[in-house]
Amino acid sequence: MLRGHAPRAFTLPKKENSMKVALLTSGGDCQGLNPTLRGVAKALYYLVPDVEIYGVENGYKGLIENRIRPMSPSDFSGIVRLGGTILGTSRQPFKTMTTEDGLLSEKAKRIIENYRTNGFDALVVLGGNGTQKTANLLYENGVNVTFLPKTIDNDISGTDLTFGFDSAVAKATDVIDAVHSTAESHGRVFVVELMGHDVGWIALYSGVAGGADIILIPEIPYDTERVLDAVRERNKIGKGFTIIAIAEGAMTKEEHSMKKKERAALTDTAGGRLANSLQEVLRHEDKEVRLVVPGYFLRGGDPTATDRVLCTRLGVKAAELVAERRFGFMVAEVGQDIVVVRLAEVTGVLKRIGANSQFVREAKRIGIVFGD
């Protein structure tokens, strides 16, 4: 194949009363993508006898470059326990989908053109906030979109849980559990920096589950002196070690008051800055500080049982929407039910943790410090 030439589109003749459905995973990978794909596909094969399912390779990039392959039931067999995505994924920022004038960019036009050229009846999209924005844009421009909420950050509005979150929390909790023994043995302060640039759901859940003493999240700017006081208080009562769970987007009160450009110029990560600040003071008190950053470890490995169940249920609901030809919706979990939410109502709305939410109040009542 010559460089720069997209592969030839699949243009198989469509059977009467059949459906051609494309599946796409976009944005960061996580442990729940494959079981969700499986849930969608298996339910579609059950609900639409003449359905033809196609996989878009590497997210929206695959639709831009027309990298699409036909799939069969065997492709979805045995993947319920697998992390990652059998389709591949990539990041295509939403800002690249429109021009400065608010018109469709060339990338967006290519996506729509290839969707139509391939004769698809529906596009099922699995992704996070940026992916969701593009999905809504495509729907507003004539693409039959069904959206499934994927992100380890759990920050998509309209759903209680996003798939991938429970698996990431399990990994983060494992890390916090593991550092407890060495922290206690050496009487050290351990700063565990976890993913969560805009929200602190992973740090909050894993911090509570792992028995962290201090939890710092983006929604609650913290005072370093308050953190130091908490460490010293533990020392006074004979607890010679401290575990701090901090989200990568957590900020001090001073950092929170800065302009965005000023914060972007800060060196080191949130966990690194905190660890350095604590060590500068605590070294005079014969106390060592250590930083642990599990990073992408949180995205890897097999999905938890809870995620597998959620993914399957969301996938089935998405298939039902496609079979009923109802588009422009996100499937979501609310309470114990799987429901549908209009994409336009939740797109671009970040689900944050309330500084005075019930969960935060409960955490404080068992002695967890948030630095406020």
C-alpha distance (Angstrom), angle and dihedral (degrees) to the residues before:
residue distance angle dihedral
M1 . . .
L2 3.79 . .
R3 3.78 116.4 .
G4 3.79 112.3 -98.4
H5 3.79 94.7 22.8
A6 3.79 116.2 116.4
P7 3.81 118.7 -136.4
R8 3.77 116.8 -96.5
A9 3.81 114.6 -86.9
F10 3.79 119.9 -113.4
T11 3.79 105.2 -113.6
L12 3.79 102.1 171.8
P13 3.81 112.5 164.8
K14 3.77 111.5 -96.2
K15 3.79 119.6 -122.0
E16 3.75 117.8 -125.6
N17 3.82 112.4 -91.8
S18 3.82 91.1 7.3
M19 3.79 127.9 124.2
K20 3.79 130.6 -135.6
V21 3.79 110.1 -152.5
A22 3.81 126.8 -175.3
L23 3.82 122.4 -153.9
L24 3.79 121.4 -154.8
T25 3.82 135.0 179.9
S26 3.80 116.5 -162.9
G27 3.79 139.5 177.5
G28 3.79 125.1 16.8
D29 3.78 117.2 -2.0
C30 3.79 122.8 -118.2
Q31 3.78 140.2 173.8
G32 3.81 97.1 -91.9
L33 3.78 104.0 58.0
N34 3.80 99.1 89.4
P35 3.82 97.2 47.5
T36 3.81 88.7 48.4
L37 3.81 91.9 51.4
R38 3.79 87.6 49.3
G39 3.81 92.3 50.5
V40 3.80 92.4 50.8
A41 3.81 94.5 45.9
K42 3.80 98.3 44.5
A43 3.80 91.6 48.6
L44 3.82 91.7 46.8
Y45 3.79 91.4 52.1
Y46 3.80 87.9 51.7
L47 3.81 97.1 44.2
V48 3.81 101.2 37.6
P49 3.82 111.3 39.8
D50 3.83 94.4 -167.5
V51 3.80 97.6 41.9
E52 3.80 119.6 141.0
I53 3.79 114.3 -157.5
Y54 3.79 123.4 -158.3
G55 3.78 129.1 -171.9
V56 3.81 120.7 -138.2
E57 3.79 110.0 -146.7
N58 3.81 121.5 -130.1
G59 3.78 100.0 -2.6
Y60 3.81 124.4 -84.7
K61 3.79 87.4 -14.3
G62 3.79 87.3 70.5
L63 3.81 91.5 56.4
I64 3.79 91.1 46.3
E65 3.82 90.8 52.5
N66 3.82 95.0 33.2
R67 3.80 93.1 -119.7
I68 3.77 99.1 159.5
R69 3.79 130.9 145.4
P70 3.82 133.4 -169.4
M71 3.80 114.9 -113.9
S72 3.78 134.6 -155.5
P73 3.82 134.0 -157.2
S74 3.81 90.3 -96.0
D75 3.82 89.9 63.1
F76 3.80 89.3 66.3
S77 3.79 96.7 45.4
G78 3.81 118.3 111.7
I79 3.81 96.5 3.8
V80 3.82 99.2 107.7
R81 3.82 90.2 95.9
L82 3.82 98.1 41.9
G83 3.79 125.6 104.4
G84 3.80 122.8 -144.8
T85 3.79 120.9 32.6
I86 3.80 131.0 -73.0
L87 3.81 88.6 -146.7
G88 3.80 97.2 53.3
T89 3.78 123.2 -128.8
S90 3.80 143.1 -136.5
R91 3.77 139.8 -179.8
Q92 3.79 118.9 -103.2
P93 3.83 105.6 174.6
F94 3.79 115.1 -133.5
K95 3.80 90.6 -126.8
T96 3.82 88.0 68.3
M97 3.80 90.9 59.5
T98 3.80 96.1 68.5
T99 3.78 136.8 40.1
E100 3.79 125.5 -121.9
D101 3.81 86.6 -95.7
G102 3.81 91.5 57.0
L103 3.80 94.3 -107.1
L104 3.79 125.2 132.4
S105 3.79 112.7 -81.4
E106 3.79 122.5 -132.4
K107 3.79 89.0 -100.9
A108 3.79 92.1 55.6
K109 3.80 91.3 46.3
R110 3.80 90.7 52.5
I111 3.81 90.9 51.1
I112 3.79 91.9 52.6
E113 3.80 92.7 43.1
N114 3.81 93.7 51.8
Y115 3.80 91.6 44.4
R116 3.80 88.9 56.6
T117 3.81 96.5 39.1
N118 3.79 90.6 55.8
G119 3.78 90.1 50.8
F120 3.78 96.1 -124.8
D121 3.78 119.2 175.6
A122 3.80 94.3 -163.6
L123 3.79 142.4 11.2
V124 3.82 116.6 -149.1
V125 3.81 109.9 -159.7
L126 3.80 126.3 -164.8
G127 3.79 114.1 -167.2
G128 3.78 152.8 101.0
N129 3.79 134.9 -92.9
G130 3.80 99.0 -54.7
T131 3.79 91.8 43.5
Q132 3.79 88.8 49.2
K133 3.80 92.5 54.9
T134 3.79 91.2 53.3
A135 3.81 91.0 45.4
N136 3.80 90.5 54.6
L137 3.82 90.8 46.9
L138 3.80 90.2 52.7
Y139 3.79 91.5 48.2
E140 3.80 90.5 51.6
N141 3.79 87.3 54.2
G142 3.77 98.6 52.4
V143 3.81 105.4 -82.9
N144 3.81 115.6 131.7
V145 3.80 99.1 -127.0
T146 3.79 131.6 -177.7
F147 3.81 114.7 -176.2
L148 3.81 132.2 -153.9
P149 3.85 119.0 -164.7
K150 3.81 111.9 -121.7
T151 3.80 124.4 171.2
I152 3.78 135.7 117.6
D153 3.83 86.7 -141.2
N154 3.84 93.9 68.0
D155 3.81 89.1 -144.8
I156 3.82 101.6 131.6
S157 3.80 113.7 114.4
G158 3.79 121.3 -130.1
T159 3.80 96.4 41.3
D160 3.79 130.0 76.8
L161 3.80 91.4 -145.2
T162 3.78 136.5 18.0
F163 3.78 118.4 -150.7
G164 3.78 113.5 -103.7
F165 3.80 92.8 37.5
D166 3.80 97.9 93.3
S167 3.80 91.5 48.4
A168 3.81 91.9 50.2
V169 3.80 91.5 48.4
A170 3.80 89.8 51.6
K171 3.82 90.3 53.4
A172 3.81 92.7 46.1
T173 3.79 91.1 48.8
D174 3.81 89.7 52.0
V175 3.81 89.0 55.6
I176 3.80 93.3 49.7
D177 3.81 90.5 46.3
A178 3.80 90.8 51.0
V179 3.81 96.7 51.9
H180 3.79 93.0 50.2
S181 3.79 94.6 80.2
T182 3.79 96.0 49.0
A183 3.81 91.7 42.1
E184 3.78 91.2 52.7
S185 3.81 94.1 42.3
H186 3.81 93.3 54.2
G187 3.79 98.8 29.4
R188 3.79 91.3 -122.5
V189 3.78 137.1 153.0
F190 3.80 111.0 -119.7
V191 3.81 120.7 -160.7
V192 3.81 110.3 -161.4
E193 3.81 110.8 -165.9
L194 3.80 112.7 -156.1
M195 3.79 133.6 -173.3
G196 3.78 116.5 -88.6
H197 3.79 116.3 111.0
D198 3.80 99.1 176.4
V199 3.80 103.0 14.2
G200 3.80 135.7 32.2
W201 3.79 105.0 -142.2
I202 3.83 94.7 122.2
A203 3.80 93.2 47.6
L204 3.81 92.0 46.4
Y205 3.81 97.2 47.7
S206 3.81 97.2 40.2
G207 3.80 91.6 40.2
V208 3.80 91.2 56.8
A209 3.82 92.9 40.6
G210 3.81 93.1 47.4
G211 3.79 96.5 44.6
A212 3.81 97.5 -112.8
D213 3.79 114.1 178.6
I214 3.80 96.3 -149.4
I215 3.83 127.3 29.7
L216 3.80 120.5 -169.1
I217 3.81 119.7 -170.1
P218 3.84 136.3 172.9
E219 3.80 92.7 -111.6
I220 3.83 93.2 61.4
P221 3.83 114.3 48.0
Y222 3.79 108.5 -146.6
D223 3.78 138.6 -143.2
T224 3.82 113.8 -130.1
E225 3.80 90.3 -148.4
R226 3.80 89.3 56.7
V227 3.80 89.1 53.4
L228 3.81 90.8 49.3
D229 3.79 90.4 49.9
A230 3.81 90.1 53.6
V231 3.81 91.8 50.9
R232 3.81 91.6 48.8
E233 3.79 92.3 46.9
R234 3.80 89.9 55.5
N235 3.78 89.7 51.2
K236 3.82 90.9 51.5
I237 3.80 93.0 54.7
G238 3.80 92.6 47.9
K239 3.79 99.2 -97.2
G240 3.77 97.7 128.1
F241 3.79 96.5 -175.2
T242 3.82 136.5 55.0
I243 3.81 131.9 -159.1
I244 3.81 116.6 -154.2
A245 3.82 120.7 -169.9
I246 3.81 109.8 -162.3
A247 3.80 128.8 179.2
E248 3.79 115.2 -131.8
G249 3.81 89.4 -118.0
A250 3.80 96.8 50.6
M251 3.81 115.4 126.2
T252 3.76 138.6 -166.5
K253 3.79 116.0 -119.7
E254 3.80 88.8 -103.9
E255 3.82 92.2 51.9
H256 3.79 90.7 47.3
S257 3.81 90.4 57.4
M258 3.81 92.0 53.0
K259 3.77 124.5 98.9
K260 3.79 116.1 -102.0
K261 3.82 93.1 -107.0
E262 3.80 90.8 51.2
R263 3.80 91.3 52.6
A264 3.80 90.6 47.6
A265 3.80 88.8 57.5
L266 3.80 92.9 56.6
T267 3.79 113.4 115.8
D268 3.82 124.6 -129.3
T269 3.79 125.9 13.0
A270 3.80 127.5 -68.5
G271 3.79 90.4 -99.2
G272 3.79 92.2 45.1
R273 3.79 93.0 51.0
L274 3.79 91.5 48.9
A275 3.81 93.9 46.5
N276 3.82 91.6 49.8
S277 3.80 92.3 47.8
L278 3.80 92.1 49.7
Q279 3.81 94.2 44.7
E280 3.80 91.9 50.9
V281 3.79 89.4 60.9
L282 3.81 103.0 29.3
R283 3.80 96.1 50.9
H284 3.80 86.1 73.4
E285 3.80 87.4 55.7
D286 3.82 94.0 51.2
K287 3.80 92.6 -107.6
E288 3.82 124.3 133.1
V289 3.81 124.7 -147.8
R290 3.79 124.2 -154.3
L291 3.81 129.8 -170.3
V292 3.82 124.0 -145.1
V293 3.82 120.9 -172.2
P294 3.83 113.5 -178.1
G295 3.82 91.2 178.1
Y296 3.81 114.8 166.7
F297 3.78 90.3 7.6
L298 3.82 84.5 88.1
R299 3.82 91.9 63.0
G300 3.78 96.6 48.7
G301 3.77 138.0 83.2
D302 3.78 131.2 35.9
P303 3.82 123.6 -30.2
T304 3.79 118.1 -105.6
A305 3.79 120.5 -109.2
T306 3.81 89.3 -107.4
D307 3.80 91.4 55.2
R308 3.81 92.3 46.1
V309 3.80 90.6 55.6
L310 3.81 93.3 45.5
C311 3.81 91.8 47.1
T312 3.79 92.2 50.8
R313 3.80 93.5 49.1
L314 3.81 93.2 46.9
G315 3.80 90.1 47.4
V316 3.78 92.8 52.6
K317 3.81 91.9 50.3
A318 3.82 90.6 49.4
A319 3.81 89.7 52.0
E320 3.79 90.3 50.6
L321 3.81 90.5 53.6
V322 3.81 90.9 50.4
A323 3.79 92.6 47.7
E324 3.81 89.7 50.3
R325 3.82 90.0 45.6
R326 3.80 92.0 -124.5
F327 3.78 110.0 147.6
G328 3.77 140.7 174.7
F329 3.80 92.8 57.2
M330 3.79 137.7 119.9
V331 3.78 118.4 -145.4
A332 3.79 113.6 -133.5
E333 3.78 145.2 173.6
V334 3.79 114.4 -119.8
G335 3.78 114.5 173.8
Q336 3.79 106.0 -40.7
D337 3.80 94.2 -29.1
I338 3.79 134.2 90.7
V339 3.80 107.1 -136.2
V340 3.80 139.9 168.7
V341 3.79 125.9 -112.7
R342 3.79 126.9 -170.9
L343 3.79 109.9 -106.2
A344 3.79 92.0 -137.0
E345 3.82 90.8 59.4
V346 3.81 96.7 56.1
T347 3.80 105.8 25.9
G348 3.80 111.8 118.1
V349 3.81 93.5 7.6
L350 3.81 112.2 123.2
K351 3.81 118.3 -148.5
R352 3.80 105.4 -136.1
I353 3.79 133.2 -178.3
G354 3.79 112.9 -104.7
A355 3.79 111.9 -122.8
N356 3.81 88.0 -135.6
S357 3.80 97.3 33.6
Q358 3.79 121.1 140.5
F359 3.82 91.9 -108.2
V360 3.82 93.1 53.0
R361 3.82 91.3 46.8
E362 3.80 90.5 50.6
A363 3.80 91.3 49.8
K364 3.79 90.9 51.1
R365 3.79 90.9 50.7
I366 3.80 90.6 62.2
G367 3.80 90.4 51.3
I368 3.80 102.5 -95.1
V369 3.81 111.8 149.4
F370 3.82 121.3 -142.4
G371 3.78 95.9 -174.4
D372 3.81 95.2 -116.8
